[in-house]
Amino acid sequence: MSLAKVWETFQRIEREESLTDWKVAGVYLWPAMKTRLLREVSESLGLLSATEKQPSVFDIEKPKDSDVHLAKPGKHAYAVVPFVRRDKNGRDQFTDPIVDAMREAGFEPLVFGVGVCDDGTGRPSLERMMKLYSSKYRGYAIRRVLPAMVFGGSHKKRWARVVGRIEAETGGKANRFKAFPRWMLVEFISQEHGFANYFKAAGVKEVFITNAYRRSLIAGAQRNSKVTEVQHGLISKQYPELAWPNDPTPAYVPDEFWAWGKYWLENCDLPANTLGHIIGAPPQVARLKRQANAKLPSSVLVISQPEQAARILEATLDLAARHPELQFSIKPHPKEITSSVLSLPANVKLLSATDNALQLIANAETVIGVYSTALVEALALNCRVGVFNLPGVEHIQPIIDRGDAKLLSGPTDFADLLRQPLPKDDEITVHNRANYYYADPVDLTSIFRNTR
């Protein structure tokens, strides 16, 4: 079983069971649960590794902004939900340019705090709001869910049938999601109600987010506002938040998706109720595209990922043993909690998860990984790109099919990759390839002045 086959099984069962139309207590159950169930089944099959627990605002010993989310919001035309990680200057490269453009156009947005990086900024904490609403509106949610649970035995039977099919046809396990998820209904309704009230009180007409997996937030915002997702990473036709081949109008998806380039809109199966727009590369990528970047001779940058870290390390060590003339540098993902490796070959170095990945990519001759956004950034920054044949490669298959990246199924494939000449900035085909993935940035300020 592969991730592609698991995805195909989910899509077939979704279609045959008409799951996107399934509504319980006013909640579309399948859009709210599919991503979680898909992840659980994939992990149970050993296709993905569970990621380590990440730092939380609730772990901060003396939080500075623990009560900001309790205050009544001011009036704001726009709200922004940033990405959880920041660069070395504390900026979110995905939403800060949008916030800057809003301010230049005369709008002061309502910006949420997301994760531990935002404690002390005075922003209302998204995680604290979700916890507050789950508690504050729990009684309201239970009253909504209770009739469906008392008189809705058919829902439980249907869930049991669907989960049973998924387990039988994939060989995986639903584990904690095997029982009917009434807990999710209560949590979803509580948070949706809280966010709907908050955005209405603030007068928000459009919410910009960087990750569409927060379905309750989207549902609450869409009661009175438009929701636009800003691209923050790799998407594909198997990306569960945005790829809905069976339903042109699924629930809880953003109204618009702002993409980095044409490639992403052509390879992600956006539903009809999500309009795609190209806004161009994030500022750091755009800057590195414009400048000349010196390549370190014989350098190979390995992009690790928490879901495949052990397999990537094993594959890298094998390549390093076969190519002592090359210097391999392994860049861990920020979500990885790396343990010290007792001994590495002389030509293998383990970098810090906090190192500037983009600058490392810009200076590397060859970049290899599985399905990281960094591989596509490497294409835009004139690197050779190789892709390990590991679970998740399906997400980047269109790039391999185009010939822009080399699938590494064995040692000879890597040798073939090394024989490829490095792309050159002054070649028109190279320039066009880079722009296909990362277009030149649009004038965001004019968008807010003239069209929003």
C-alpha positions in Angstrom: 0.0 0.0 0.0 1.3 3.5 -0.9 0.1 6.9 0.0 -1.3 7.3 -3.5 -3.4 4.1 -3.1 -4.6 5.2 0.3 -5.7 8.5 -1.3 -7.4 6.7 -4.2 -9.2 4.5 -1.7 -10.4 7.5 0.3 -11.6 9.2 -2.8 -13.5 6.1 -4.1 -15.2 5.6 -0.7 -16.0 9.3 -0.5 -17.6 9.2 -3.9 -19.5 5.9 -3.4 -20.8 6.8 0.0 -21.7 10.5 -0.9 -19.7 11.6 2.1 -19.3 15.3 1.2 -23.1 15.7 1.6 -23.3 14.0 5.0 -24.5 16.5 7.6 -24.9 15.8 11.3 -26.2 18.5 13.7 -25.5 21.1 11.0 -21.9 20.0 10.5 -20.6 18.5 7.3 -18.9 15.6 8.9 -16.5 14.4 6.2 -14.8 17.7 5.4 -14.3 18.2 9.1 -12.8 14.7 9.7 -11.1 13.5 6.5 -7.7 14.9 7.0 -7.4 13.5 10.5 -8.6 10.1 9.5 -6.4 10.0 6.4 -3.3 10.8 8.6 -4.2 8.2 11.2 -4.6 5.5 8.6 -1.4 6.5 6.8 0.6 6.4 10.1 -0.8 3.0 11.0 0.4 1.6 7.8 3.9 2.9 8.4 3.8 5.2 5.4 4.2 8.3 7.6 5.9 8.7 11.0 4.1 10.5 13.8 5.5 14.0 14.4 6.8 15.1 17.7 4.7 17.3 20.0 5.3 21.0 19.1 5.7 23.9 21.6 2.4 25.3 22.6 1.3 28.7 24.1 0.1 26.6 27.0 3.6 25.5 27.7 4.9 29.0 28.3 5.7 29.4 32.0 4.9 33.1 32.3 2.8 34.1 29.2 2.6 37.8 28.4 -0.6 37.7 26.3 -2.7 35.2 28.2 -5.7 37.5 28.4 -5.6 39.5 25.1 -8.1 37.1 23.4 -10.7 37.9 26.1 -10.9 41.6 25.1 -13.6 42.8 22.7 -12.1 43.4 19.3 -12.0 46.7 17.6 -13.4 47.3 14.1 -11.3 45.8 11.3 -12.1 45.2 7.6 -9.5 42.4 7.4 -8.2 39.7 9.7 -5.0 37.8 9.2 -4.0 34.4 10.7 -0.2 34.0 10.2 1.9 30.9 9.8 3.1 29.3 13.0 6.9 29.8 12.2 8.9 33.0 11.7 12.2 33.9 10.1 15.2 35.1 12.1 13.7 38.6 12.2 10.4 37.4 13.6 8.5 37.9 10.4 6.1 35.6 8.7 7.2 35.6 5.1 3.7 34.6 3.9 1.3 37.0 5.6 3.5 39.9 6.7 3.7 41.3 3.1 -0.1 41.2 3.0 -0.3 43.0 6.3 2.2 45.6 5.1 0.2 46.1 1.9 -3.1 46.5 3.9 -1.5 49.2 6.0 0.0 51.0 3.0 -3.5 51.0 1.5 -5.0 52.5 4.7 -6.3 49.4 6.5 -5.2 48.3 9.9 -5.9 44.5 10.0 -6.8 42.3 13.0 -3.7 40.0 13.2 -4.0 36.9 15.4 -1.2 35.4 17.4 -0.3 31.9 16.3 2.1 29.7 18.3 4.7 30.6 20.9 6.5 33.1 18.7 3.7 35.6 19.1 3.5 35.7 22.8 4.3 39.3 23.8 3.1 40.9 20.6 -0.3 41.9 22.0 -2.1 39.8 19.5 -5.1 37.6 20.5 -3.9 34.0 20.6 -5.7 31.8 18.2 -5.0 28.7 20.3 -6.4 30.3 23.5 -9.5 31.4 21.6 -10.1 27.9 20.3 -9.8 26.5 23.9 -12.0 29.3 25.2 -14.8 28.6 22.7 -14.6 24.9 23.2 -15.4 25.5 26.9 -17.6 28.5 26.7 -20.0 27.2 24.1 -19.8 23.5 25.0 -23.3 23.5 26.4 -24.7 25.2 23.3 -23.0 22.6 21.1 -24.1 19.6 23.2 -27.7 20.8 22.9 -27.3 20.9 19.1 -25.6 17.5 18.9 -27.8 15.6 21.4 -30.9 15.0 19.2 -28.7 13.5 16.5 -27.0 11.2 19.0 -30.3 10.1 20.6 -32.3 9.7 17.5 -29.6 9.4 14.9 -28.5 5.8 15.1 -28.1 5.8 11.4 -25.2 8.2 11.6 -23.3 5.8 13.9 -24.0 2.9 11.6 -22.9 4.8 8.6 -19.7 5.9 10.2 -19.0 2.3 11.3 -19.6 1.2 7.7 -17.3 3.9 6.2 -14.5 3.3 8.7 -14.8 -0.4 8.2 -14.5 -0.1 4.5 -11.4 2.2 4.9 -9.7 -0.3 7.2 -10.6 -3.3 5.0 -9.6 -1.7 1.7 -6.3 0.0 2.9 -5.2 -2.5 5.6 -4.8 0.4 8.0 -6.4 1.3 11.3 -8.6 4.2 12.3 -7.6 3.7 15.9 -8.9 6.7 18.0 -11.2 7.7 15.1 -12.9 4.3 14.9 -15.9 5.4 17.1 -18.3 8.0 15.8 -16.7 11.4 16.5 -19.4 13.1 18.5 -16.6 14.8 20.4 -15.5 16.5 17.2 -19.1 17.7 16.5 -19.2 19.4 19.9 -15.7 20.9 19.5 -16.5 22.1 15.9 -19.8 23.7 16.8 -18.4 25.4 19.8 -15.5 26.9 17.9 -17.5 27.8 14.9 -20.0 29.7 17.0 -17.3 31.5 18.9 -15.4 32.6 15.8 -18.6 33.7 14.0 -19.4 36.0 16.9 -15.9 37.4 17.1 -15.5 38.2 13.4 -19.0 39.7 13.4 -18.2 41.9 16.4 -15.0 43.1 14.6 -16.8 43.8 11.4 -14.4 41.7 9.4 -15.2 41.3 5.7 -12.3 39.1 4.7 -10.1 36.7 6.7 -6.6 35.7 5.3 -5.2 32.4 6.6 -2.1 30.3 5.9 -3.5 26.9 6.6 -6.9 25.5 5.6 -7.0 22.7 8.1 -8.7 24.8 10.8 -12.2 24.0 9.5 -14.1 25.4 12.5 -12.4 28.8 12.0 -13.3 28.8 8.3 -16.8 27.8 9.0 -17.2 30.6 11.6 -15.6 33.2 9.4 -17.8 32.3 6.4 -20.9 33.1 8.3 -20.3 36.8 7.5 -16.9 37.0 5.8 -14.9 35.9 2.9 -11.9 33.5 3.5 -8.7 33.6 1.5 -5.9 31.1 2.0 -2.4 32.3 1.3 0.0 29.6 0.1 2.6 28.6 2.7 3.8 25.2 1.4 3.6 22.3 -1.0 0.1 21.4 -2.3 -0.9 18.7 -4.8 -3.8 16.8 -6.1 -3.5 14.7 -2.9 -3.6 17.6 -0.5 -6.7 16.9 1.6 -7.5 20.4 2.6 -7.8 21.7 -1.0 -8.1 18.7 -3.4 -11.8 17.7 -3.8 -12.2 15.8 -7.1 -15.5 14.4 -6.1 -17.3 17.6 -5.2 -17.1 21.0 -6.9 -18.5 22.8 -3.8 -17.3 21.1 -0.6 -17.9 22.8 2.8 -15.2 24.6 4.8 -12.8 25.4 2.0 -11.5 29.0 1.4 -13.3 31.2 -1.1 -9.9 32.1 -2.7 -6.5 30.6 -2.8 -3.5 32.9 -3.5 -0.7 30.9 -5.1 2.9 31.5 -5.9 2.8 30.5 -9.5 0.9 28.8 -12.3 2.2 25.3 -11.5 0.3 25.2 -8.2 -3.1 26.1 -9.7 -2.6 23.5 -12.4 -1.8 20.7 -10.1 -4.0 20.9 -7.0 -7.7 20.1 -7.9 -9.1 23.2 -6.4 -12.9 22.9 -6.0 -15.1 25.3 -8.1 -16.0 27.3 -5.0 -12.4 28.2 -4.4 -11.0 30.8 -6.9 -7.3 30.6 -7.6 -5.1 33.7 -8.0 -1.3 34.1 -8.6 0.4 36.6 -6.3 4.0 35.5 -7.0 6.9 34.4 -4.9 7.3 35.2 -1.2 9.8 38.1 -0.7 12.8 35.9 0.3 12.4 33.6 -2.7 11.9 36.6 -5.0 15.1 38.3 -3.7 17.2 35.2 -4.2 15.8 34.7 -7.7 17.0 38.1 -8.6 20.5 38.0 -7.3 23.5 35.9 -8.3 24.1 33.1 -5.8 27.5 31.4 -5.6 27.3 27.6 -5.6 29.5 25.6 -3.3 31.3 23.0 -5.4 30.3 19.4 -4.8 27.6 20.4 -2.3 24.5 18.3 -1.8 21.8 19.7 0.5 19.4 17.0 1.9 16.0 18.3 3.0 14.7 16.2 5.8 11.0 15.8 6.8 9.6 14.7 10.2 7.3 12.1 8.5 10.3 10.4 6.7 13.4 11.5 8.7 14.8 8.0 9.4 14.4 6.9 5.9 15.9 10.0 4.5 18.9 9.7 6.8 19.4 6.1 5.8 19.3 6.9 2.1 21.7 9.9 2.5 24.2 7.8 4.4 24.1 5.2 1.5 24.7 8.0 -1.1 27.5 9.5 1.0 29.3 6.2 1.2 29.1 5.8 -2.6 30.2 9.4 -3.2 33.0 10.4 -0.8 33.9 13.3 -3.2 30.7 15.1 -2.3 29.8 17.0 0.9 26.3 16.2 2.1 24.5 18.6 4.5 21.2 17.4 6.1 18.8 20.2 6.9 16.2 19.0 9.5 12.6 20.3 9.3 11.7 22.8 12.0 9.2 20.3 13.4 11.9 17.7 13.9 13.3 17.2 17.3 16.7 15.9 16.3 18.8 13.6 18.5 22.5 13.6 18.2 23.9 11.0 15.8 26.9 9.3 17.4 29.0 9.1 14.3 28.5 10.5 10.8 30.9 10.0 7.9 33.3 12.9 7.3 31.4 14.0 4.2 28.0 14.2 6.1 27.0 17.2 8.3 23.8 17.6 10.3 22.7 21.2 10.2 20.4 23.0 12.7 16.7 23.0 12.1 16.8 26.8 12.6 19.4 27.4 9.8 18.2 29.6 6.9 17.0 26.9 4.5 16.5 29.3 1.5 20.1 30.6 1.7 21.4 27.0 2.0 19.4 26.1 -1.1 20.6 29.1 -3.0 24.3 28.1 -2.4 23.9 24.3 -3.1 24.5 22.7 -6.4 22.2 19.7 -5.8 19.2 19.5 -3.5 17.5 16.2 -2.6 14.5 15.2 -0.5 11.0 13.7 -0.8 8.1 16.2 -1.0 9.2 19.3 0.6 8.5 22.8 -0.7 12.3 23.3 -0.5 12.7 21.1 -3.6 10.6 23.5 -5.6 12.4 26.5 -4.2 15.6 24.7 -5.4 14.2 24.6 -8.9 13.6 28.4 -8.8 17.1 28.9 -7.5 18.9 26.9 -10.2 19.8 23.7 -8.4 19.8 20.1 -9.6 16.9 18.5 -7.8 16.5 14.8 -6.8 13.6 13.1 -5.2 13.9 10.0 -3.0 11.5 7.3 -4.0 9.8 7.2 -0.6 6.2 7.6 0.6 5.0 11.1 -0.2 6.8 11.3 -3.6 3.3 11.3 -5.1 2.9 14.9 -4.1 5.8 16.0 -6.3 5.2 13.5 -9.2 4.1 16.2 -11.7 7.5 17.9 -11.3 9.3 14.6 -11.9 7.1 14.0 -15.0 8.0 17.4 -16.4 11.7 16.5 -16.1 12.4 19.3 -13.7 13.4 16.8 -10.9 15.0 13.4 -11.0 13.4 10.4 -9.2 16.1 8.6 -7.2 15.1 4.9 -7.2 18.7 3.7 -7.0 22.3 4.7 -7.0 22.6 5.1 -10.7 19.8 7.7 -10.7 21.8 9.9 -8.4 24.9 9.5 -10.6 22.7 10.5 -13.6 21.5 13.6 -11.7 25.0 14.7 -10.9 25.9 14.6 -14.6 23.2 17.1 -15.4 24.6 20.6 -16.0 23.7 23.2 -13.5 20.9 25.6 -14.7 22.1 29.1 -15.7 20.3 32.3 -14.9 20.7 33.7 -18.4 18.9 30.8 -20.1 15.4 31.7 -21.1 14.1 28.2 -20.5 15.6 28.2 -16.9 14.0 31.7 -16.3 10.6 30.5 -17.5 10.8 27.3 -15.4 11.5 29.3 -12.3 8.6 31.6 -13.0 6.2 28.7 -13.6 6.7 27.7 -10.0 7.4 31.2 -8.5 6.1 34.1 -10.5 7.3 37.7 -10.0 5.4 39.2 -7.0 2.3 41.3 -7.8 1.7 44.7 -6.2 -0.3 43.7 -3.2 -0.9 47.3 -2.1 -2.8 48.1 -5.3 -5.0 45.0 -4.7 -6.2 46.4 -1.4 -6.5 50.0 -2.7 -8.4 49.1 -5.9 -10.2 45.7 -5.7 -10.8 44.4 -2.2 
